[in-house]
Amino acid sequence: MPAAPAEIGQAAWNACANPGGGDPHPFTRHEFFVALEESGSATAKTGWRPLHLVIERGGRVEGILPLYLKNHSLGEYVFDHAWADALERAGGAYYPKLQSGIPSLR
């Protein structure tokens, strides 16, 4: 079920970000995703609509997959503009696409 980091909660998110214990990497922490989304950096308006997948068992968060519905390829580590252009020339629609990852916003 898609959920915002604030709905998931800091403890549950950070526990999933580093299941072995200790501190999660700064770019996988709850605080980072909250900052991205609440600042307006990663939102539908910027082309990064959050749709994080949360797996629960018995009311407990077991896993989180950061997902974004994208209508462009900007801010990604690997640009796929050529794929998008080729599919559009062939009559298809490349966007929207579902992207799993951590936004690299510029």
WOSUL-V706701 format. One record per backbone hydrogen bond with DSSP energy under -1.0 kcal/mol. CO is the residue of the C=O (numbers start at 1). NH is the residue of the N-H. Records with the same first field share a line. If there is no record, write none. Layout:
CO->NH, NH
//
This chain:
4->8
5->9
9->13
10->14
11->15
12->16
13->17
14->18
18->21
25->28
29->33
30->34
31->35
32->36
33->37
34->38
35->39
36->41, 42
43->48
44->47
49->69
52->3
53->65
55->62, 63
57->60
60->57
63->55
65->53
66->101
67->51
68->99
69->49
70->97
75->104
80->84
81->85
82->86
83->87
84->88
85->89
86->90
87->92
88->91
97->70
99->68
//
